Every structure is written in structure tokens, then in C-alpha cells.
């Protein structure tokens, strides 16, 4: 797979696998073990994060977004550079990263106000007002990803129904249909831990791959408290969860 629009580690390289990540941590949380194993087999792997634009100025936040930032600040996570966290995590796995300049859903607006201004909204339906955004993301994927023979593309399935995961999947499907790329799906962790997984196949992971994945988890220090109480809880839950893919 050739990433032609973005420079990754100084060159335009051929990749054996491309993982699409709605946010900075999703691909590693969901697929970190298999990414590590691919790299150990000598493959080149890239992770493209869709919602990677820095937050807009606080004056442009909704009350909901402001409340989230206040909570993150109380946890010491508000000032963390999440792009740097992502690069560090992927470096531990041996993968390369590309960040697209689209905002998380909590910052996105349309005429009349914010599109996702509550917890319920971000786990609701992708707004029809974002049809243009789906097209822009698909176009950006077409700009940066040129499939090569044998290259594989993995998209989030959308378990958990987060609107940014829906956005990534819709854009990936639109781009892949145009490019003639067969799209694989991965089960979105940690949402997948409590979702039915009919049709998914477990990815066999070595103990070494599981440990590498857990080390990469720790690089996302600003996000872990959102899902787990402490590092022991991360190891217990994520360490035993089996990665899943769907064709």
C-alpha cells in the first residue's frame, strides 16, 4: 500500500497493511497485538487516524465539550499531546502513523449549533448533515492511500456506535468501493467486550504480542482512566481480550 499524500518517516513507502483509526488510540486498543505480529514478520504497517486535528479554541466549544475538558483537566490529561502519545505507542509496535486533520465529533458544528452536544448524541446516529464530511474523509483517504497488490486495509466495524467510528467506516467503505479495495473490519475495543461478535474471527496472538500491546496501551496515559480504573484493570481486561476481525 502506498501512502502518497502524507509523508511517513520521510518517504512514500509501500505498506503491507493499513489500519484506519477513528481516534488516536482505537487501532492500538483494538488491533495492537496483530499490528505487532505483522511488523515482527517483516511487514510494514501504517495506522491512519481520522479525527486527529487539534481541538479548536475554548471559545468554540459546546458546554458539553467544555465539561469534558474540565474533567480531563482534573485528571491531568487536558494538556497532553495526544498525537505524541500515538506516535510513541505505534513506535513501540513498530508501526508508522499518519494523522488526518478532522475534528472529533464533540467539536463539530453545523448551521444552528453543535452536532453532538451530549453523551447520548455521540453514541447516536451520524448526522445526515455530515454527508459532506464523509465525502471529504473518503477523498482524503483516496489522496493518501493507493492500494498495492496484496496490501490489506482494516476499518473499524463501529461496535459501540460512536459517531466517529461510524464516520471512519462510512468513509472507508466509500473510498474502498471506488479504489477496488477489499475492506476488512476489526472489532472496536473496548466496546467490543460487551457486544455480540457474530461473524468475527479471533486473531491468534502470542504472549509476546499481548505484552507489546499492553506496553503500547500505557503510552495513551491520558485516555486509560476513561475506560479502566488503573493499570491493573487495563492488564486484566485488555490482556485477556481476544482481537477480532471480520471479512
VOPAGU-2260 file (C-alpha; in pm, 1 decimal, decimal comma):
REM VOPAGU-2260
SITE   aa  ch    i         X         Y         Z
SITE  UNK   A    0       0,0       0,0       0,0
SITE  UNK   A    1     137,8     339,3     -94,9
SITE  UNK   A    2      62,7     640,7     120,1
SITE  UNK   A    3     119,4     907,1    -138,0
SITE  UNK   A    4     -32,0    1219,6      15,1
SITE  UNK   A    5     130,0    1212,2     355,4
SITE  UNK   A    6     497,1    1177,2     429,9
SITE  UNK   A    7     555,2     899,6     681,6
SITE  UNK   A    8     903,1     875,9     830,0
SITE  UNK   A    9    1038,8    1079,9     540,8
SITE  UNK   A   10     930,9     866,8     247,4
SITE  UNK   A   11     639,3     735,5      48,6
SITE  UNK   A   12     662,0     364,9     128,9
SITE  UNK   A   13     480,1      51,9      27,2
SITE  UNK   A   14     276,9     -87,1     316,1
SITE  UNK   A   15     153,4    -439,8     370,5
SITE  UNK   A   16    -131,9    -330,8     597,8
SITE  UNK   A   17    -319,5      -9,4     671,2
SITE  UNK   A   18    -536,3      30,8     980,8
SITE  UNK   A   19    -789,1     316,2     997,5
SITE  UNK   A   20    -831,7     457,4    1346,2
SITE  UNK   A   21   -1118,9     697,6    1428,2
SITE  UNK   A   22    -920,6     844,6    1721,4
SITE  UNK   A   23    -559,2     820,5    1828,2
SITE  UNK   A   24    -598,7     507,6    2040,7
SITE  UNK   A   25    -860,4     297,2    1863,1
SITE  UNK   A   26    -639,9      91,7    1630,9
SITE  UNK   A   27    -391,7       5,5    1906,5
SITE  UNK   A   28    -666,6     -75,9    2159,5
SITE  UNK   A   29    -839,0    -298,0    1901,9
SITE  UNK   A   30    -553,1    -438,3    1693,0
SITE  UNK   A   31    -224,6    -369,2    1871,0
SITE  UNK   A   32    -127,2    -735,0    1901,0
SITE  UNK   A   33    -180,7    -816,4    1535,5
SITE  UNK   A   34      -2,7    -497,6    1429,7
SITE  UNK   A   35     298,8    -603,0    1638,3
SITE  UNK   A   36     298,0    -953,6    1492,6
SITE  UNK   A   37     279,1    -821,8    1136,6
SITE  UNK   A   38     579,1    -598,3    1199,0
SITE  UNK   A   39     771,3    -886,8    1357,5
SITE  UNK   A   40     705,7   -1087,7    1039,2
SITE  UNK   A   41     877,7    -814,7     842,1
SITE  UNK   A   42     567,7    -631,9     718,6
SITE  UNK   A   43     535,0    -253,7     703,9
SITE  UNK   A   44     221,9    -134,9     881,2
SITE  UNK   A   45      66,2     211,5     893,4
SITE  UNK   A   46    -212,6     348,7    1111,8
SITE  UNK   A   47    -410,8     643,2     974,4
SITE  UNK   A   48    -603,1     838,0    1239,3
SITE  UNK   A   49    -905,8    1023,1    1102,7
SITE  UNK   A   50   -1002,5    1261,1    1387,0
SITE  UNK   A   51    -656,2    1394,9    1458,5
SITE  UNK   A   52    -698,5    1773,7    1433,3
SITE  UNK   A   53    -607,6    1967,2    1749,2
SITE  UNK   A   54    -908,0    2099,0    1946,7
SITE  UNK   A   55   -1039,4    2440,8    1841,7
SITE  UNK   A   56   -1007,3    2736,4    2083,2
SITE  UNK   A   57   -1215,7    2703,1    2403,8
SITE  UNK   A   58   -1446,9    2982,2    2290,0
SITE  UNK   A   59   -1568,3    2746,2    2017,9
SITE  UNK   A   60   -1651,9    2455,8    2249,9
SITE  UNK   A   61   -2004,2    2348,9    2333,5
SITE  UNK   A   62   -2097,6    2330,0    2703,2
SITE  UNK   A   63   -2069,3    1951,8    2670,0
SITE  UNK   A   64   -1717,0    1971,8    2525,7
SITE  UNK   A   65   -1618,0    2225,8    2792,1
SITE  UNK   A   66   -1741,1    1985,8    3060,3
SITE  UNK   A   67   -1535,3    1702,5    2912,9
SITE  UNK   A   68   -1226,5    1921,8    2906,7
SITE  UNK   A   69   -1285,1    2018,8    3270,6
SITE  UNK   A   70   -1299,7    1650,2    3364,4
SITE  UNK   A   71    -985,3    1573,3    3164,6
SITE  UNK   A   72    -809,2    1867,2    3328,4
SITE  UNK   A   73    -899,1    1736,5    3673,7
SITE  UNK   A   74    -743,4    1403,9    3570,9
SITE  UNK   A   75    -429,3    1579,2    3447,5
SITE  UNK   A   76    -495,8    1482,6    3085,7
SITE  UNK   A   77    -612,0    1807,2    2927,4
SITE  UNK   A   78    -265,3    1932,7    2833,8
SITE  UNK   A   79    -139,8    1600,3    2696,6
SITE  UNK   A   80     -32,0    1595,0    2333,8
SITE  UNK   A   81    -236,4    1300,4    2206,5
SITE  UNK   A   82     -60,5    1295,2    1870,1
SITE  UNK   A   83     268,7    1246,1    2054,4
SITE  UNK   A   84     111,4     967,2    2261,5
SITE  UNK   A   85       0,3     797,8    1940,2
SITE  UNK   A   86     341,3     816,4    1777,1
SITE  UNK   A   87     500,6     673,4    2091,2
SITE  UNK   A   88     251,4     384,5    2107,5
SITE  UNK   A   89     294,4     296,0    1741,9
SITE  UNK   A   90     671,9     317,8    1769,0
SITE  UNK   A   91     655,1      53,1    2042,5
SITE  UNK   A   92     470,8    -174,0    1799,1
SITE  UNK   A   93     694,5     -84,9    1505,3
SITE  UNK   A   94     414,4      73,0    1300,6
SITE  UNK   A   95     408,0     412,3    1131,9
SITE  UNK   A   96     148,0     683,7    1172,5
SITE  UNK   A   97     -42,1     937,6     966,1
SITE  UNK   A   98    -281,9    1193,9    1112,9
SITE  UNK   A   99    -570,2    1348,1     917,0
SITE  UNK   A  100    -691,5    1696,9    1003,1
SITE  UNK   A  101   -1053,0    1628,3    1101,2
SITE  UNK   A  102   -1201,6    1719,3    1439,0
SITE  UNK   A  103   -1353,9    1484,5    1695,1
SITE  UNK   A  104   -1732,9    1488,1    1692,1
SITE  UNK   A  105   -1761,6    1696,3    2010,2
SITE  UNK   A  106   -1616,6    1996,1    1824,3
SITE  UNK   A  107   -1813,2    1967,5    1500,1
SITE  UNK   A  108   -2085,7    2218,9    1417,3
SITE  UNK   A  109   -2342,8    2290,4    1152,1
SITE  UNK   A  110   -2567,5    2588,9    1093,1
SITE  UNK   A  111   -2771,1    2617,6    1409,5
SITE  UNK   A  112   -2524,7    2472,7    1658,1
SITE  UNK   A  113   -2313,0    2179,2    1762,9
SITE  UNK   A  114   -2396,6    1841,5    1613,8
SITE  UNK   A  115   -2301,6    1623,9    1910,0
SITE  UNK   A  116   -2355,7    1810,4    2235,9
SITE  UNK   A  117   -2431,7    1523,2    2473,7
SITE  UNK   A  118   -2317,2    1172,9    2565,2
SITE  UNK   A  119   -2633,1    1038,5    2403,0
SITE  UNK   A  120   -2559,6    1222,0    2079,1
SITE  UNK   A  121   -2206,5    1088,0    2035,8
SITE  UNK   A  122   -2341,0     733,1    2059,2
SITE  UNK   A  123   -2640,4     809,4    1837,8
SITE  UNK   A  124   -2664,1     828,0    1462,1
SITE  UNK   A  125   -2415,2    1003,6    1238,9
SITE  UNK   A  126   -2588,4    1326,1    1141,9
SITE  UNK   A  127   -2711,6    1347,8     781,0
SITE  UNK   A  128   -2563,5    1698,1     789,0
SITE  UNK   A  129   -2221,4    1529,9     783,2
SITE  UNK   A  130   -2262,7    1372,5     441,6
SITE  UNK   A  131   -2014,9    1627,1     310,8
SITE  UNK   A  132   -1767,7    1531,9     584,0
SITE  UNK   A  133   -1794,1    1162,8     492,6
SITE  UNK   A  134   -1708,9    1257,5     136,0
SITE  UNK   A  135   -1412,5    1471,7     244,6
SITE  UNK   A  136   -1269,5    1193,3     459,4
SITE  UNK   A  137   -1317,7     942,6     176,4
SITE  UNK   A  138   -1145,8    1181,0     -62,6
SITE  UNK   A  139    -856,0    1226,9     179,3
SITE  UNK   A  140    -817,1     850,9     208,9
SITE  UNK   A  141    -809,3     836,1    -169,0
SITE  UNK   A  142    -538,6    1100,9    -168,1
SITE  UNK   A  143    -313,1     935,7      88,1
SITE  UNK   A  144    -372,4     564,6      29,0
SITE  UNK   A  145    -301,3     396,5    -302,0
SITE  UNK   A  146    -350,9      20,3    -273,2
SITE  UNK   A  147     -82,4    -213,9    -392,7
SITE  UNK   A  148    -118,2    -580,9    -475,0
SITE  UNK   A  149    -155,6    -783,9    -157,3
SITE  UNK   A  150    -196,3    -482,4      71,9
SITE  UNK   A  151    -473,7    -509,8     331,2
SITE  UNK   A  152    -697,4    -236,9     472,9
SITE  UNK   A  153    -871,2    -262,6     811,7
SITE  UNK   A  154   -1160,9     -37,1     915,0
SITE  UNK   A  155   -1342,4     -14,6    1248,6
SITE  UNK   A  156   -1669,6    -207,1    1236,7
SITE  UNK   A  157   -1845,2      51,0    1450,9
SITE  UNK   A  158   -1925,5    -155,2    1759,8
SITE  UNK   A  159   -2037,7      81,6    2034,0
SITE  UNK   A  160   -2197,4     307,9    1772,8
SITE  UNK   A  161   -1969,1     605,0    1839,8
SITE  UNK   A  162   -2033,1     856,3    1561,6
SITE  UNK   A  163   -1662,1     897,0    1482,4
SITE  UNK   A  164   -1635,3     521,4    1433,0
SITE  UNK   A  165   -1939,3     540,5    1204,8
SITE  UNK   A  166   -1771,4     824,3    1015,0
SITE  UNK   A  167   -1448,2     627,2     968,4
SITE  UNK   A  168   -1633,5     318,6     848,0
SITE  UNK   A  169   -1861,1     506,9     606,2
SITE  UNK   A  170   -1568,2     695,4     457,2
SITE  UNK   A  171   -1357,8     378,4     432,4
SITE  UNK   A  172   -1637,2     194,3     253,2
SITE  UNK   A  173   -1687,9     480,3       9,0
SITE  UNK   A  174   -1315,8     506,2     -65,3
SITE  UNK   A  175   -1258,9     130,0     -90,0
SITE  UNK   A  176   -1550,9      85,0    -331,4
SITE  UNK   A  177   -1403,2     346,4    -562,5
SITE  UNK   A  178   -1049,5     211,5    -531,9
SITE  UNK   A  179   -1148,1    -153,2    -570,4
SITE  UNK   A  180   -1001,5    -240,4    -230,9
SITE  UNK   A  181   -1135,3    -528,3     -23,7
SITE  UNK   A  182   -1206,0    -391,2     322,3
SITE  UNK   A  183   -1156,3    -592,2     640,7
SITE  UNK   A  184   -1322,3    -483,2     966,0
SITE  UNK   A  185   -1193,3    -501,2    1319,9
SITE  UNK   A  186   -1395,5    -520,6    1640,4
SITE  UNK   A  187   -1374,8    -186,1    1820,7
SITE  UNK   A  188   -1228,2    -242,8    2167,8
SITE  UNK   A  189   -1325,5    -181,1    2446,7
SITE  UNK   A  190   -1682,3    -151,5    2311,3
SITE  UNK   A  191   -1647,1    -499,1    2158,6
SITE  UNK   A  192   -1603,1    -653,7    2503,2
SITE  UNK   A  193   -1976,8    -615,5    2565,4
SITE  UNK   A  194   -2107,3    -653,5    2208,6
SITE  UNK   A  195   -2217,7    -960,3    2010,2
SITE  UNK   A  196   -1941,2   -1068,3    1772,2
SITE  UNK   A  197   -2121,7   -1295,1    1527,3
SITE  UNK   A  198   -1918,2   -1337,3    1209,8
SITE  UNK   A  199   -1589,7   -1219,5    1360,7
SITE  UNK   A  200   -1282,2   -1439,8    1375,2
SITE  UNK   A  201   -1032,0   -1433,3    1660,0
SITE  UNK   A  202    -676,7   -1330,0    1576,1
SITE  UNK   A  203    -422,6   -1567,4    1730,4
SITE  UNK   A  204    -177,6   -1365,5    1940,1
SITE  UNK   A  205     143,0   -1477,3    2102,8
SITE  UNK   A  206     218,9   -1392,5    2464,7
SITE  UNK   A  207     488,2   -1157,7    2334,3
SITE  UNK   A  208     235,1    -973,4    2116,5
SITE  UNK   A  209      -6,1    -936,0    2408,3
SITE  UNK   A  210     268,1    -786,9    2624,8
SITE  UNK   A  211     374,3    -549,6    2347,1
SITE  UNK   A  212      15,0    -436,0    2309,2
SITE  UNK   A  213     -18,4    -369,0    2682,2
SITE  UNK   A  214     301,7    -162,8    2675,8
SITE  UNK   A  215     161,5      39,8    2387,2
SITE  UNK   A  216    -161,6      92,0    2583,9
SITE  UNK   A  217      37,7     268,9    2852,9
SITE  UNK   A  218     152,7     531,6    2603,0
SITE  UNK   A  219    -208,3     656,8    2592,1
SITE  UNK   A  220    -191,5     761,7    2955,2
SITE  UNK   A  221    -442,8    1044,7    2906,2
SITE  UNK   A  222    -713,2     803,0    2789,5
SITE  UNK   A  223    -682,7     498,2    3012,8
SITE  UNK   A  224    -889,7     640,8    3300,5
SITE  UNK   A  225   -1184,0     683,0    3062,0
SITE  UNK   A  226   -1225,3     305,0    3045,9
SITE  UNK   A  227   -1027,7     149,5    3333,2
SITE  UNK   A  228    -972,0     224,5    3699,5
SITE  UNK   A  229    -595,8     165,5    3698,4
SITE  UNK   A  230    -312,6     -14,5    3518,4
SITE  UNK   A  231    -401,7    -343,7    3684,7
SITE  UNK   A  232    -752,5    -319,1    3541,1
SITE  UNK   A  233    -605,2    -249,0    3196,5
SITE  UNK   A  234    -388,1    -560,2    3217,0
SITE  UNK   A  235    -672,8    -774,6    3342,2
SITE  UNK   A  236    -928,6    -663,8    3081,8
SITE  UNK   A  237    -723,6    -585,5    2772,7
SITE  UNK   A  238    -466,9    -854,7    2840,2
SITE  UNK   A  239    -727,5   -1127,1    2814,5
SITE  UNK   A  240    -946,8    -986,6    2539,6
SITE  UNK   A  241    -908,0   -1158,7    2201,8
SITE  UNK   A  242    -872,0    -932,8    1898,7
SITE  UNK   A  243   -1137,8    -997,2    1635,9
SITE  UNK   A  244   -1161,2    -927,3    1260,1
SITE  UNK   A  245   -1445,1    -963,8    1009,3
SITE  UNK   A  246   -1429,7   -1002,2     632,4
